[in-house]
Amino acid sequence: MDNYFKKVLIAGYAGQDGYYLSKLLSKKGYSVYGVDRTVCPESLENMSGTAQIELSNAEQFVEYVKEIMPDEIYYLAAHHFSSQGDQNRCGKMSPFLSVNLITPNAILEFIKDNLPTCRFFYAASAHIFGIPESSPQNETTPHNPDTPYAISKSSAVQLCRYYRRTHGIFAVSGILYNHESPRRDSSFVTTQIANAAASAALGVKKTLILRDLAAIVDWGAAEDYVNAMWLTLQQNDPDEYIISSGIARTVMEFATEAFSVFGLKADEHIIQEPNMALTNRIPYVGDNSKIKELCGWEPAVEFKVLVNQMVDAQLISIRSNQRIA
């Protein structure tokens, strides 16, 4: 079927990934619909329609699916996790379960009963591996979730397996590693670093305190990863895929690259949180060989380019705020 006759629904369209995915699918000729609890004005030009729905409201969400009857659904919505705080490690389980598991289950049930040709993508996370036994991780690495966020995401991957194997639904799980963009929320360490670098370049003196500068992260570009999502739904058979850069970098490496944009030294502006008990754990680094082989996916945005994009976006934002003030 030609894409110009296809309808796609993005759950969580107002987020970073939703923005880039809506832009990609619009260019490919899809009629793009979106659901989120908030509105993303920048995405509206890519959309044929949107609905403002609390993502924990599974019944209302399914009613919108029934109205659209899409050919593809991308479930990017999530009750979020940030490595820079403990609130999502020790908080209540129910918000994570409602958005990350119960609503996807309701959608898959509707697909099973009413829309069996619909293809479903679930955005999972490397955090499903919890405390991994080895690195890099691949699709066969055992799940060992150790936070409410990770437990809910791991359960949803199992849920997709069930509907795929038992009911023949085209349900794909993409196990996403850290992916960034200029649209990344300020709660994430990459945006905090980019902001600190841009601030320093403008003569704003402040020190950024981070938990662990030696922490190893597998970083990629959101723009690349949404293309990977799309490719997984174009295959003959549904499966699970690691979506990652496959390259390990430290937080300090990201900071060094960000500050070097302006010829500055990161260690003069960023320090590690004092008396922080660091965990010597095996890092999240993804083996992306499966998606490369089966889907023909390759990351296109280089790390240096990604960091530059994020720093430039923060520079523009700070200058704009300074003019307003």
DAJOBEL-V563951 format. One line per field, one symbol per residue. psi: psi as a letter, one per 20 degrees, with the letter a starting at -180 (. if undefined). burial: + if it has 9 or more other C-alpha atoms within 8 Angstrom, else -. A space follows every 50 residues. Layout:
# DAJOBEL-V563951
psi = ???
burial = ???
This chain:
# DAJOBEL-V563951
psi = pqhijqpqpookhiaghhghghgghghijqopqqprirpnhhihiiqiqr poppiingghghhhghggmrhqponiqqorppijrihihjaqhghggggi ggghghghgggghiliipppppoaqiihidnqirprqaiipqplqjrggh ghgghhghghgghghhikqmopponprpprrijpqiiqhghgghggghgh hjjooqppprgoiippqopaphhghhhggghhijrhqqaqpporhjppqr hhgggggghihjkrphiiiprqpqkpoqpmqpqoppojhghgghikppph oqgggggggggghhgggggghhhg.
burial = -----+++++++++-+++++++++++--+++++++++--+--++-++--- -++-++++--++-++----++++++++-+----+---++-----++++++ ++++++++-+++--+--+++++++++++++++--++++----+++-++++ +++++++-++++++----++++++++++++++-+---+++++++++++++ +------+-+-++--++++++++++++++-+++----+-+++++++-+++ ++-++++++++---++--+++++--------+++++++-+++--+-+-+- +-+--++++++++++--+-------
